[in-house]
Amino acid sequence: MSKDQIFRNCLFIVLTIIICIYSFAKFGEMEEEYPIYPGENVEIVRLSNYFDGIKGTNADTDVYIYGGQEDGGSALILGGTHPNEPAGFITAVLLIERLKVNKGRVIIIPRANNSGFTCTDPQEGVPQEFRIETSDGIRKFRHGSRFMNILDQWPDPEVYLHYPSGQKLSGNERRNLNRSYPGKPDGVLTEKLAHAIVQLINTERIDISIDLHEASLEYPVIDAIVAHERSMDVAAMAQIDLQILGIDYNLEPSPVNFRGFSHREWGDYTETMPFLIESANPIQGRMRGETTEELLLKGYDKYYAEASELGLLYTPYPAEGIPLEVRTGRHLEAIKILISTFSLLNPEKEIGFSDLPSYSEIIENKLGYYLKTGR
Amino acid sequence: MKRICDYIIILFILIGFTATGFSQDMKLEEPVLLTAAGQSADIKITDILLKRAGITANVVNLAEVKDLTDIKTLIIVAGGSSKGLGAANIDKDKELERISNLAEAAKKENIKTLTLHIGGKTRRGKLSDPFCETAGNAADLLIVTKSGNEDGFFTKIAAAKKINIHEIKNSPEMIPILTGLFEKK
C-alpha cells in the first residue's frame, strides 16, 4: 500500500469519525427538553401518577391541571401525540401559557408521546427544532417523530397485533400512540403509555377529550374533526359554528372497525366524549420539496402549490401557504367551540375559560405574541 | 322604434333567464327522508341545519327503497368519506348501487329529490365524485357550496338536467333556502 493510499484511508476514517461524533451529538441534543412556562393556578403532575408502569421511562410526561373556582365538567387536551405535527403541540403550549379556567377543569398533556420528541423520523430530513420569535427573544421547540423513539421500544415486530382487537398493522405502528389505545398495562411501552392516558381519563372523569393532530395535504381526512358516535351531536353543532366564523372543518365519523385510535377507543373504553382534530401540514406530505424550518413555520411549498393547481389535494392551498399561525389558530378555535358547545348541551357540566386569543388575533399578531418569553 | 326593439330584446333575455337559471324553485313537503351518498358525516350537519330550519327528517344513513314509504321529499347528502364507508361497513360500488336504486324508486313514486353538497373541496375528488355524480343526476334541485363547485361540476349537471341550483358560501346559508322551499316561517 502506497503512502498516498494510507493517507487517503486515514483521512476517510478520520472524516467518518468526525461525522459520527457530530451526528451523535446532534442526536443527543434531542434529549434536551425546551421549557414550557405555565400560567397561574396550575397543578403539574406526572402521567405515571395514573399508572406507575411508565414511571422512570421516557414515556412519562407532565400533566397540567387547571381548575376553576366553581365546579363543572372536565376537559382533556392532548398535544404531541405525533411530535412531527407541530400545530398540535404548539396549541397545547399556548393553552398552558394563556388559559384561565373559572369553572370546571381543563387538563393538558402537551407531550403525550414524550419519547417521540427525542428523535425524528429516519430519512425524512426534517428539522430537529423550530424557533418562534416572541416579544423578548427567540424560543425553541422540538420537532420530533410520529413514533415512539425506537431506543425506548425495540425491536419492531414484522406485524403489529393491536390489543385487544387483534387487528394487524405494519410492525412500526406498534410505536404509534394513536394506534395503541386502549393500551395494555403489561404490554410494550407504547401500550403502557396508552393505558396510562386511558387511566387518567377514567380517574379524572373527563367529560370531553380532544386529541390534536396534523396531516399531509394529500390525505383525505384533512382540516377535519373526527368524532366518536357519542360526540357527533357536539361535533356537528361545532362544525356549523366554526363555518359561521369562516373556519371550514369537515366532520368525519370514527370508524368502528379500525381500532387503536383515540377517537374510537377513548369512546369505547371510557365515559368521555372524544374528538380528534386535524390541520393541514405540508411538511408531512410526500409531495414536499426542500424540508426546512421555514416550510414548517410558513407552510409554503412550490410543489404543493403545483399539486393544488392540478387538483391533487384534499384541501384549499392558498398562495401564501398554510403557516403555523393558521394551523394553531384553527385548532384553538375548534377547541373553544367544542368545549362551549359541550357546555351548552350539558349545563350541569359547564366548563368556563378565558384569556385565549381568537383565530384572527393569532393570524394578525403572530404566535410569538401569545407565548411567554420565559424571563 | 329602436327603443321598442331594445325593450323587446331585454324582455326576451329576461324570459330566457326565468326559464333557466332563475326559475322558481319547486316547493318541498314533509315527511322527509335524509340519507348520505358516500356516508360522510355531512348528513349529521344537514340534520342539525334542517332542525334549525324547522324541518324534521327521518335520518337513515343507509336508506333503502322500503324507507320511502309515505315520504314526500328525499334529501341526499353527497360526498364520500373513507372513514364513513368503513364505519358503515359498505364499499363504494354497493353504496353507489344503493343510491341509484333509491333515486329511481323516488322518481317512480313522484317523490322530490333534493341533493346537497356541503363538504366543499374535501368532498370532491376520486372517492367523492362518483357519489356526487349519481346523487346530482338524481336531483330535482341542487344546493351546493361554492368551494365544492369551483370547477362547475354541479352547475354542469344542473344545466344538463335543466334544474335549479343554489350555490352557498357555507352550510348555515342553507337554512333560509330550506325554510323557503318547505314554506316554513
Interface residues (C-beta under 8 A of the other chain):
Chain A: P220 V221 I222 D223 A224 V226 A227 M232 D233 A235 A236 M237 Q239 I240 Q243 I244 G246 D248 N250 L251 E252 P253 S254 P255 V256 N257 F258 G311 Y314 T315 P316
Chain B: Q39 S40 A41 D42 K44 I45 D47 I48 L49 S81 S82 K83 G84 G86 A87 N89 G119 G120 K121 T122 R123 G125 L127 S147 D151 N170 S171 P172
